[in-house]
Amino acid sequence: MTTNKNDKFNARTVSEEGKSIVYLSGELDLSVAPDFRLVMEPLVGDSEVDLAINLKELKYIDSTGIGILLSILKARHSANASFSVEEVPTQIQKLFDMTGIAKFFEPQENSQ
C-alpha cells in the first residue's frame, strides 16, 4: 500500500491479486498535480495490472486533475490495459457530464 498525503489531498493505493485501486480524497487541483502524478506514474505503466481510481472521497477536481485522468486513460488504452474510475461523487459526475468526458469514464460493473 502506497500513501501520498498532504493537507488537502490524499492518494492511497491498495494492490491485490492483479488489481491496483487508488483511493483519492480531498481536492485534486493544480497545486497537488505533481503529487498525484508521482503516485500514478509507476501504476500507469504496468499493463499487467488492472488499474482503478476510486473518487468516493474526492471533494473537488479542476481541469488539471481531469487532464491527468484523461492522460492516464490514453496511456492505458495505448498499452491495451484496463482502467476504470469508480464511485464518482454526484458533483464530480456533473462536471464530467458538462465537459463531455463522462462517456470515457463509464461506471464499471463489479465482476464479483
The first five atom37 places (N, CA, C, CB, O) and aatype in JSON, in Angstrom:
{
  "aatype": [12, 16, 16, 2, 11, 2, 3, 11, 13, 2, 0, 1, 16, 19, 15, 6, 6, 7, 11, 15, 9, 19, 18, 10, 15, 7, 6, 10, 3, 10, 15, 19, 0, 14, 3, 13, 1, 10, 19, 12, 6, 14, 10, 19, 7, 3, 15, 6, 19, 3, 10, 0, 9, 2, 10, 11, 6, 10, 11, 18, 9, 3, 15, 16, 7, 9, 7, 9, 10, 10, 15, 9, 10, 11, 0, 1, 8, 15, 0, 2, 0, 15, 13, 15, 19, 6, 6, 19, 14, 16, 5, 9, 5, 11, 10, 13, 3, 12, 16, 7, 9, 0, 11, 13, 13, 6, 14, 5, 6, 2, 15, 5],
  "atom_mask": [
    [1, 1, 1, 1, 1],
    [1, 1, 1, 1, 1],
    [1, 1, 1, 1, 1],
    [1, 1, 1, 1, 1],
    [1, 1, 1, 1, 1],
    [1, 1, 1, 1, 1],
    [1, 1, 1, 1, 1],
    [1, 1, 1, 1, 1],
    [1, 1, 1, 1, 1],
    [1, 1, 1, 1, 1],
    [1, 1, 1, 1, 1],
    [1, 1, 1, 1, 1],
    [1, 1, 1, 1, 1],
    [1, 1, 1, 1, 1],
    [1, 1, 1, 1, 1],
    [1, 1, 1, 1, 1],
    [1, 1, 1, 1, 1],
    [1, 1, 1, 0, 1],
    [1, 1, 1, 1, 1],
    [1, 1, 1, 1, 1],
    [1, 1, 1, 1, 1],
    [1, 1, 1, 1, 1],
    [1, 1, 1, 1, 1],
    [1, 1, 1, 1, 1],
    [1, 1, 1, 1, 1],
    [1, 1, 1, 0, 1],
    [1, 1, 1, 1, 1],
    [1, 1, 1, 1, 1],
    [1, 1, 1, 1, 1],
    [1, 1, 1, 1, 1],
    [1, 1, 1, 1, 1],
    [1, 1, 1, 1, 1],
    [1, 1, 1, 1, 1],
    [1, 1, 1, 1, 1],
    [1, 1, 1, 1, 1],
    [1, 1, 1, 1, 1],
    [1, 1, 1, 1, 1],
    [1, 1, 1, 1, 1],
    [1, 1, 1, 1, 1],
    [1, 1, 1, 1, 1],
    [1, 1, 1, 1, 1],
    [1, 1, 1, 1, 1],
    [1, 1, 1, 1, 1],
    [1, 1, 1, 1, 1],
    [1, 1, 1, 0, 1],
    [1, 1, 1, 1, 1],
    [1, 1, 1, 1, 1],
    [1, 1, 1, 1, 1],
    [1, 1, 1, 1, 1],
    [1, 1, 1, 1, 1],
    [1, 1, 1, 1, 1],
    [1, 1, 1, 1, 1],
    [1, 1, 1, 1, 1],
    [1, 1, 1, 1, 1],
    [1, 1, 1, 1, 1],
    [1, 1, 1, 1, 1],
    [1, 1, 1, 1, 1],
    [1, 1, 1, 1, 1],
    [1, 1, 1, 1, 1],
    [1, 1, 1, 1, 1],
    [1, 1, 1, 1, 1],
    [1, 1, 1, 1, 1],
    [1, 1, 1, 1, 1],
    [1, 1, 1, 1, 1],
    [1, 1, 1, 0, 1],
    [1, 1, 1, 1, 1],
    [1, 1, 1, 0, 1],
    [1, 1, 1, 1, 1],
    [1, 1, 1, 1, 1],
    [1, 1, 1, 1, 1],
    [1, 1, 1, 1, 1],
    [1, 1, 1, 1, 1],
    [1, 1, 1, 1, 1],
    [1, 1, 1, 1, 1],
    [1, 1, 1, 1, 1],
    [1, 1, 1, 1, 1],
    [1, 1, 1, 1, 1],
    [1, 1, 1, 1, 1],
    [1, 1, 1, 1, 1],
    [1, 1, 1, 1, 1],
    [1, 1, 1, 1, 1],
    [1, 1, 1, 1, 1],
    [1, 1, 1, 1, 1],
    [1, 1, 1, 1, 1],
    [1, 1, 1, 1, 1],
    [1, 1, 1, 1, 1],
    [1, 1, 1, 1, 1],
    [1, 1, 1, 1, 1],
    [1, 1, 1, 1, 1],
    [1, 1, 1, 1, 1],
    [1, 1, 1, 1, 1],
    [1, 1, 1, 1, 1],
    [1, 1, 1, 1, 1],
    [1, 1, 1, 1, 1],
    [1, 1, 1, 1, 1],
    [1, 1, 1, 1, 1],
    [1, 1, 1, 1, 1],
    [1, 1, 1, 1, 1],
    [1, 1, 1, 1, 1],
    [1, 1, 1, 0, 1],
    [1, 1, 1, 1, 1],
    [1, 1, 1, 1, 1],
    [1, 1, 1, 1, 1],
    [1, 1, 1, 1, 1],
    [1, 1, 1, 1, 1],
    [1, 1, 1, 1, 1],
    [1, 1, 1, 1, 1],
    [1, 1, 1, 1, 1],
    [1, 1, 1, 1, 1],
    [1, 1, 1, 1, 1],
    [1, 1, 1, 1, 1],
    [1, 1, 1, 1, 1]
  ],
  "atom_positions": [
    [[0.84, -1.18, 0.0], [0.0, 0.0, 0.0], [0.89, 1.24, 0.0], [-0.96, 0.0, 1.22], [1.82, 1.36, 0.79]],
    [[0.58, 2.16, -0.89], [1.31, 3.41, -1.0], [0.37, 4.54, -0.62], [1.88, 3.62, -2.43], [-0.8, 4.53, -1.0]],
    [[0.88, 5.5, 0.14], [0.07, 6.64, 0.52], [0.84, 7.92, 0.25], [-0.35, 6.56, 1.99], [2.02, 8.03, 0.56]],
    [[0.15, 8.88, -0.32], [0.7, 10.21, -0.5], [-0.31, 11.16, 0.11], [0.98, 10.55, -2.02], [-1.46, 11.23, -0.33]],
    [[0.13, 11.9, 1.13], [-0.83, 12.72, 1.86], [-0.26, 14.12, 2.08], [-1.18, 12.07, 3.21], [0.9, 14.28, 2.46]],
    [[-1.1, 15.12, 1.85], [-0.78, 16.46, 2.3], [-2.06, 17.03, 2.91], [-0.24, 17.36, 1.11], [-3.03, 16.31, 3.1]],
    [[-2.05, 18.31, 3.21], [-3.18, 18.89, 3.94], [-4.51, 18.82, 3.21], [-2.87, 20.3, 4.25], [-5.56, 18.71, 3.85]],
    [[-4.49, 18.89, 1.87], [-5.77, 18.97, 1.16], [-6.03, 17.82, 0.2], [-5.85, 20.23, 0.42], [-7.12, 17.75, -0.37]],
    [[-5.06, 16.92, 0.02], [-5.22, 15.85, -0.94], [-4.53, 14.59, -0.43], [-4.66, 16.25, -2.33], [-3.45, 14.65, 0.17]],
    [[-5.16, 13.45, -0.67], [-4.57, 12.18, -0.29], [-4.84, 11.15, -1.38], [-5.12, 11.69, 1.07], [-5.95, 11.05, -1.9]],
    [[-3.8, 10.39, -1.72], [-3.93, 9.29, -2.67], [-3.38, 8.05, -1.99], [-3.18, 9.59, -4.02], [-2.2, 7.99, -1.64]],
    [[-4.24, 7.06, -1.81], [-3.85, 5.81, -1.14], [-4.04, 4.68, -2.13], [-4.68, 5.57, 0.17], [-5.12, 4.52, -2.71]],
    [[-2.99, 3.89, -2.32], [-3.03, 2.79, -3.28], [-3.1, 1.46, -2.56], [-1.82, 2.83, -4.19], [-2.32, 1.18, -1.65]],
    [[-4.05, 0.63, -2.98], [-4.17, -0.72, -2.47], [-4.02, -1.67, -3.65], [-5.55, -0.94, -1.73], [-4.76, -1.58, -4.63]],
    [[-3.04, -2.56, -3.56], [-2.79, -3.51, -4.64], [-3.0, -4.93, -4.14], [-1.35, -3.35, -5.2], [-2.49, -5.32, -3.09]],
    [[-3.77, -5.69, -4.92], [-4.0, -7.09, -4.56], [-4.46, -7.87, -5.78], [-5.05, -7.2, -3.42], [-5.25, -7.37, -6.59]],
    [[-3.98, -9.07, -5.91], [-4.42, -10.02, -6.94], [-4.61, -9.41, -8.32], [-5.7, -10.64, -6.51], [-5.69, -9.53, -8.91]],
    [[-3.58, -8.77, -8.85], [-3.64, -8.27, -10.21], [-4.41, -6.99, -10.41], [0.0, 0.0, 0.0], [-4.68, -6.61, -11.55]],
    [[-4.77, -6.3, -9.31], [-5.51, -5.04, -9.43], [-4.95, -4.03, -8.44], [-7.02, -5.26, -9.19], [-4.67, -4.34, -7.29]],
    [[-4.81, -2.8, -8.93], [-4.44, -1.68, -8.06], [-5.58, -0.68, -8.07], [-3.09, -1.02, -8.53], [-6.07, -0.28, -9.13]],
    [[-5.98, -0.27, -6.88], [-7.02, 0.75, -6.74], [-6.39, 1.93, -6.01], [-8.28, 0.2, -5.97], [-5.8, 1.78, -4.94]],
    [[-6.55, 3.11, -6.61], [-6.05, 4.33, -6.0], [-7.25, 5.09, -5.46], [-5.23, 5.21, -7.02], [-8.14, 5.5, -6.21]],
    [[-7.28, 5.27, -4.14], [-8.37, 5.96, -3.47], [-7.96, 7.42, -3.29], [-8.71, 5.29, -2.09], [-6.97, 7.72, -2.62]],
    [[-8.72, 8.33, -3.89], [-8.43, 9.75, -3.79], [-9.38, 10.41, -2.8], [-8.53, 10.43, -5.16], [-10.56, 10.08, -2.74]],
    [[-8.84, 11.35, -2.03], [-9.69, 12.14, -1.14], [-9.18, 13.57, -1.11], [-9.72, 11.53, 0.29], [-8.01, 13.84, -1.35]],
    [[-10.1, 14.47, -0.81], [-9.74, 15.88, -0.73], [-9.98, 16.58, -2.05], [0.0, 0.0, 0.0], [-11.0, 16.39, -2.7]],
    [[-8.99, 17.41, -2.45], [-9.11, 18.24, -3.64], [-7.96, 17.95, -4.6], [-9.14, 19.73, -3.26], [-6.79, 18.07, -4.24]],
    [[-8.32, 17.57, -5.83], [-7.32, 17.31, -6.86], [-7.29, 18.51, -7.8], [-7.65, 15.98, -7.64], [-8.17, 18.67, -8.65]],
    [[-6.26, 19.34, -7.64], [-6.14, 20.54, -8.48], [-4.68, 20.77, -8.85], [-6.71, 21.77, -7.75], [-3.82, 19.93, -8.56]],
    [[-4.41, 21.88, -9.48], [-3.08, 22.2, -9.97], [-2.01, 22.11, -8.88], [-3.08, 23.59, -10.56], [-0.9, 21.65, -9.15]],
    [[-2.34, 22.52, -7.67], [-1.34, 22.56, -6.6], [-0.87, 21.17, -6.16], [-1.89, 23.3, -5.42], [0.24, 21.03, -5.64]],
    [[-1.69, 20.15, -6.34], [-1.32, 18.79, -5.92], [-1.06, 17.86, -7.11], [-2.41, 18.19, -5.04], [-0.77, 16.68, -6.93]],
    [[-1.16, 18.39, -8.33], [-0.96, 17.58, -9.52], [0.38, 16.84, -9.53], [-1.06, 18.45, -10.75], [0.41, 15.66, -9.88]],
    [[1.49, 17.48, -9.15], [2.77, 16.74, -9.14], [2.75, 15.54, -8.18], [3.91, 17.68, -8.74], [3.31, 14.49, -8.49]],
    [[2.1, 15.69, -7.04], [1.99, 14.58, -6.08], [1.18, 13.43, -6.68], [1.33, 15.06, -4.77], [1.57, 12.27, -6.56]],
    [[0.07, 13.77, -7.33], [-0.78, 12.75, -7.94], [-0.04, 12.03, -9.06], [-2.08, 13.39, -8.48], [-0.13, 10.81, -9.18]],
    [[0.68, 12.78, -9.86], [1.46, 12.16, -10.96], [2.5, 11.18, -10.4], [2.15, 13.25, -11.81], [2.71, 10.11, -10.97]],
    [[3.16, 11.56, -9.3], [4.16, 10.67, -8.7], [3.55, 9.35, -8.25], [4.83, 11.36, -7.5], [4.15, 8.29, -8.41]],
    [[2.36, 9.41, -7.7], [1.66, 8.2, -7.26], [1.28, 7.34, -8.46], [0.41, 8.55, -6.44], [1.43, 6.12, -8.44]],
    [[0.79, 7.99, -9.51], [0.23, 7.26, -10.64], [1.28, 6.73, -11.63], [-0.71, 8.15, -11.36], [1.04, 5.71, -12.28]],
    [[2.41, 7.39, -11.74], [3.39, 7.03, -12.77], [3.77, 5.55, -12.81], [4.63, 7.83, -12.56], [3.7, 4.95, -13.88]],
    [[4.15, 4.94, -11.69], [4.52, 3.51, -11.78], [3.32, 2.61, -12.07], [5.17, 3.08, -10.48], [3.5, 1.54, -12.66]],
    [[2.14, 3.01, -11.68], [0.94, 2.19, -11.88], [0.47, 2.23, -13.33], [-0.18, 2.66, -10.97], [0.05, 1.21, -13.88]],
    [[0.54, 3.39, -13.94], [0.05, 3.56, -15.3], [0.85, 2.69, -16.27], [0.12, 5.03, -15.73], [0.28, 2.14, -17.22]],
    [[2.14, 2.58, -16.04], [3.0, 1.82, -16.94], [2.93, 0.31, -16.79], [0.0, 0.0, 0.0], [3.46, -0.41, -17.63]],
    [[2.28, -0.17, -15.74], [2.19, -1.61, -15.5], [0.93, -2.17, -16.15], [2.2, -1.91, -13.98], [-0.13, -2.22, -15.53]],
    [[1.06, -2.59, -17.4], [-0.12, -3.05, -18.14], [-0.6, -4.44, -17.72], [0.19, -3.07, -19.62], [-1.66, -4.88, -18.16]],
    [[0.15, -5.12, -16.87], [-0.25, -6.44, -16.38], [-1.28, -6.35, -15.26], [0.97, -7.21, -15.9], [-1.9, -7.36, -14.9]],
    [[-1.46, -5.17, -14.72], [-2.34, -4.97, -13.56], [-3.55, -4.14, -13.97], [-1.57, -4.3, -12.4], [-3.4, -3.13, -14.67]],
    [[-4.74, -4.54, -13.53], [-5.94, -3.72, -13.72], [-5.81, -2.49, -12.83], [-7.25, -4.53, -13.4], [-5.41, -2.6, -11.66]],
    [[-6.13, -1.33, -13.36], [-5.99, -0.09, -12.61], [-7.35, 0.59, -12.46], [-5.0, 0.85, -13.3], [-8.09, 0.74, -13.43]],
    [[-7.67, 0.99, -11.24], [-8.9, 1.72, -10.96], [-8.59, 2.9, -10.07], [-9.97, 0.79, -10.31], [-7.7, 2.85, -9.22]],
    [[-9.35, 3.97, -10.26], [-9.26, 5.13, -9.38], [-10.62, 5.29, -8.73], [-8.82, 6.42, -10.15], [-11.64, 5.39, -9.42]],
    [[-10.63, 5.33, -7.41], [-11.87, 5.47, -6.65], [-11.99, 6.92, -6.19], [-11.92, 4.48, -5.44], [-11.11, 7.43, -5.48]],
    [[-13.07, 7.58, -6.59], [-13.25, 9.0, -6.29], [-14.25, 9.26, -5.16], [-13.71, 9.72, -7.53], [-14.63, 10.4, -4.93]],
    [[-14.66, 8.24, -4.47], [-15.72, 8.37, -3.46], [-15.47, 9.52, -2.48], [-15.86, 7.07, -2.69], [-16.41, 10.23, -2.12]],
    [[-14.24, 9.72, -2.06], [-13.92, 10.74, -1.06], [-13.35, 12.02, -1.66], [-12.93, 10.19, -0.06], [-12.91, 12.9, -0.93]],
    [[-13.37, 12.13, -3.0], [-12.85, 13.33, -3.65], [-13.91, 14.43, -3.58], [-12.44, 13.05, -5.12], [-15.07, 14.2, -3.94]],
    [[-13.52, 15.59, -3.12], [-14.46, 16.71, -2.94], [-14.44, 17.66, -4.13], [-14.13, 17.47, -1.67], [-15.44, 18.32, -4.41]],
    [[-13.3, 17.75, -4.82], [-13.15, 18.74, -5.88], [-12.11, 18.27, -6.88], [-12.76, 20.12, -5.3], [-11.12, 17.64, -6.5]],
    [[-12.33, 18.58, -8.15], [-11.35, 18.31, -9.19], [-11.39, 19.48, -10.17], [-11.62, 16.94, -9.91], [-12.47, 19.93, -10.55]],
    [[-10.21, 19.96, -10.6], [-10.19, 21.04, -11.58], [-9.74, 20.49, -12.93], [-9.26, 22.19, -11.12], [-9.58, 19.28, -13.1]],
    [[-9.53, 21.38, -13.88], [-9.17, 20.96, -15.24], [-7.83, 20.23, -15.27], [-9.12, 22.16, -16.17], [-7.63, 19.35, -16.11]],
    [[-6.92, 20.57, -14.38], [-5.65, 19.87, -14.33], [-5.86, 18.42, -13.91], [-4.68, 20.57, -13.36], [-5.28, 17.51, -14.51]],
    [[-6.67, 18.2, -12.9], [-6.97, 16.84, -12.45], [-7.68, 16.03, -13.53], [0.0, 0.0, 0.0], [-7.37, 14.86, -13.73]],
    [[-8.62, 16.67, -14.21], [-9.32, 15.99, -15.31], [-8.32, 15.63, -16.41], [-10.46, 16.89, -15.88], [-8.38, 14.55, -16.98]],
    [[-7.41, 16.55, -16.69], [-6.4, 16.3, -17.71], [-5.52, 15.11, -17.37], [0.0, 0.0, 0.0], [-5.16, 14.32, -18.24]],
    [[-5.17, 14.98, -16.1], [-4.36, 13.84, -15.66], [-5.15, 12.54, -15.85], [-3.93, 14.0, -14.17], [-4.6, 11.55, -16.34]],
    [[-6.42, 12.54, -15.46], [-7.24, 11.34, -15.65], [-7.31, 10.95, -17.13], [-8.66, 11.56, -15.1], [-7.23, 9.77, -17.47]],
    [[-7.47, 11.94, -17.99], [-7.53, 11.66, -19.42], [-6.19, 11.14, -19.95], [-7.94, 12.92, -20.19], [-6.16, 10.27, -20.82]],
    [[-5.09, 11.67, -19.44], [-3.77, 11.18, -19.89], [-3.54, 9.74, -19.42], [-2.64, 12.1, -19.37], [-2.92, 8.95, -20.12]],
    [[-4.04, 9.41, -18.23], [-3.94, 8.03, -17.75], [-4.78, 7.12, -18.65], [-4.43, 7.92, -16.25], [-4.33, 6.05, -19.06]],
    [[-6.0, 7.56, -18.95], [-6.88, 6.78, -19.83], [-6.2, 6.53, -21.18], [-8.21, 7.52, -20.04], [-6.23, 5.4, -21.69]],
    [[-5.61, 7.56, -21.75], [-4.96, 7.44, -23.06], [-3.77, 6.47, -22.98], [-4.49, 8.83, -23.55], [-3.6, 5.61, -23.85]],
    [[-2.94, 6.61, -21.94], [-1.78, 5.74, -21.8], [-2.19, 4.28, -21.61], [-0.91, 6.2, -20.63], [-1.59, 3.38, -22.19]],
    [[-3.2, 4.06, -20.79], [-3.67, 2.69, -20.54], [-4.3, 2.1, -21.8], [-4.69, 2.67, -19.38], [-4.11, 0.92, -22.1]],
    [[-5.04, 2.92, -22.54], [-5.65, 2.45, -23.78], [-4.57, 2.07, -24.79], [-6.58, 3.54, -24.37], [-4.67, 1.03, -25.45]],
    [[-3.54, 2.89, -24.9], [-2.43, 2.61, -25.83], [-1.72, 1.31, -25.48], [-1.43, 3.76, -25.83], [-1.24, 0.6, -26.36]],
    [[-1.66, 1.0, -24.18], [-1.0, -0.22, -23.73], [-1.96, -1.4, -23.69], [-0.39, -0.01, -22.35], [-1.6, -2.5, -23.26]],
    [[-3.21, -1.18, -24.14], [-4.25, -2.21, -24.09], [-4.42, -2.75, -22.66], [-3.89, -3.35, -25.05], [-4.56, -3.96, -22.44]],
    [[-4.42, -1.83, -21.71], [-4.53, -2.18, -20.29], [-5.81, -1.59, -19.72], [-3.29, -1.68, -19.5], [-6.27, -0.53, -20.17]],
    [[-6.38, -2.26, -18.75], [-7.66, -1.8, -18.19], [-7.49, -0.58, -17.29], [-8.33, -2.94, -17.41], [-6.47, -0.42, -16.62]],
    [[-8.52, 0.26, -17.3], [-8.56, 1.45, -16.45], [-10.01, 1.79, -16.2], [-7.8, 2.65, -17.09], [-10.82, 1.83, -17.13]],
    [[-10.33, 2.05, -14.94], [-11.7, 2.45, -14.62], [-11.68, 3.51, -13.53], [-12.54, 1.23, -14.17], [-10.73, 3.62, -12.75]],
    [[-12.76, 4.28, -13.5], [-12.98, 5.29, -12.46], [-14.22, 4.84, -11.71], [-13.14, 6.75, -13.06], [-15.28, 4.64, -12.31]],
    [[-14.09, 4.69, -10.4], [-15.17, 4.12, -9.59], [-15.72, 5.13, -8.58], [-14.67, 2.87, -8.85], [-15.02, 6.06, -8.16]],
    [[-16.97, 4.93, -8.22], [-17.65, 5.69, -7.16], [-17.45, 7.19, -7.29], [-17.16, 5.23, -5.8], [-16.91, 7.85, -6.4]],
    [[-17.9, 7.73, -8.42], [-17.76, 9.16, -8.7], [-18.85, 9.92, -7.95], [-17.86, 9.43, -10.24], [-20.04, 9.65, -8.14]],
    [[-18.47, 10.88, -7.09], [-19.48, 11.67, -6.38], [-20.34, 12.48, -7.35], [-18.8, 12.62, -5.38], [-19.9, 12.82, -8.45]],
    [[-21.55, 12.78, -6.95], [-22.52, 13.47, -7.79], [-21.98, 14.76, -8.37], [-23.77, 13.75, -7.01], [-22.13, 15.01, -9.57]],
    [[-21.35, 15.6, -7.54], [-20.88, 16.9, -8.04], [-19.76, 16.73, -9.06], [-20.39, 17.76, -6.87], [-19.64, 17.55, -9.98]],
    [[-18.94, 15.71, -8.93], [-17.88, 15.46, -9.9], [-18.46, 14.81, -11.15], [-16.78, 14.55, -9.28], [-18.01, 15.09, -12.26]],
    [[-19.45, 13.95, -11.0], [-20.13, 13.36, -12.16], [-20.77, 14.45, -13.01], [-21.2, 12.34, -11.72], [-20.73, 14.39, -14.24]],
    [[-21.36, 15.46, -12.36], [-21.95, 16.58, -13.11], [-20.89, 17.3, -13.93], [-22.64, 17.56, -12.14], [-21.14, 17.67, -15.07]],
    [[-19.72, 17.5, -13.35], [-18.62, 18.14, -14.07], [-18.17, 17.28, -15.25], [-17.43, 18.4, -13.12], [-17.94, 17.79, -16.34]],
    [[-18.05, 15.97, -15.02], [-17.7, 15.05, -16.1], [-18.74, 15.11, -17.23], [-17.58, 13.6, -15.56], [-18.39, 15.09, -18.41]],
    [[-20.02, 15.19, -16.85], [-21.1, 15.28, -17.84], [-21.01, 16.6, -18.63], [-22.47, 15.16, -17.15], [-21.12, 16.61, -19.86]],
    [[-20.81, 17.7, -17.92], [-20.74, 19.02, -18.57], [-19.57, 19.14, -19.53], [-20.65, 20.11, -17.52], [-19.68, 19.77, -20.58]],
    [[-18.45, 18.54, -19.18], [-17.25, 18.65, -20.02], [-17.22, 17.61, -21.13], [-16.0, 18.52, -19.17], [-16.36, 17.66, -22.01]],
    [[-18.16, 16.66, -21.09], [-18.23, 15.66, -22.14], [-17.3, 14.47, -21.96], [0.0, 0.0, 0.0], [-17.16, 13.65, -22.87]],
    [[-16.65, 14.38, -20.8], [-15.73, 13.25, -20.6], [-16.36, 12.07, -19.89], [-14.53, 13.71, -19.82], [-15.73, 11.02, -19.73]],
    [[-17.6, 12.23, -19.46], [-18.27, 11.15, -18.72], [-18.29, 9.85, -19.52], [-19.7, 11.56, -18.37], [-18.17, 8.76, -18.95]],
    [[-18.43, 9.96, -20.84], [-18.51, 8.76, -21.67], [-17.23, 7.93, -21.61], [-18.8, 9.14, -23.11], [-17.25, 6.72, -21.86]],
    [[-16.1, 8.57, -21.28], [-14.83, 7.86, -21.18], [-14.67, 7.17, -19.83], [-13.68, 8.81, -21.41], [-13.85, 6.26, -19.68]],
    [[-15.44, 7.6, -18.85], [-15.35, 7.05, -17.51], [-16.66, 6.41, -17.08], [-14.96, 8.14, -16.53], [-17.12, 6.62, -15.96]],
    [[-17.24, 5.63, -17.97], [-18.48, 4.94, -17.66], [-18.24, 4.0, -16.48], [-19.01, 4.16, -18.89], [-17.19, 3.36, -16.39]],
    [[-19.22, 3.91, -15.58], [-19.07, 3.02, -14.42], [-18.84, 1.58, -14.87], [-20.32, 3.1, -13.53], [-19.46, 1.1, -15.82]],
    [[-17.95, 0.91, -14.18], [-17.65, -0.49, -14.48], [-18.49, -1.37, -13.58], [-16.14, -0.79, -14.29], [-18.62, -1.11, -12.38]],
    [[-19.05, -2.42, -14.15], [-19.81, -3.37, -13.36], [-18.84, -4.18, -12.49], [-20.65, -4.31, -14.27], [-17.75, -4.53, -12.92]],
    [[-19.27, -4.45, -11.28], [-18.45, -5.25, -10.37], [-18.57, -6.71, -10.78], [-18.9, -5.04, -8.89], [-19.67, -7.24, -10.86]],
    [[-17.45, -7.35, -11.04], [-17.45, -8.72, -11.56], [-17.44, -9.76, -10.44], [-16.26, -8.93, -12.46], [-17.34, -10.96, -10.71]],
    [[-17.55, -9.32, -9.21], [-17.51, -10.29, -8.1], [-18.85, -10.9, -7.84], [-17.0, -9.64, -6.84], [-18.99, -11.73, -6.94]]
  ]
}
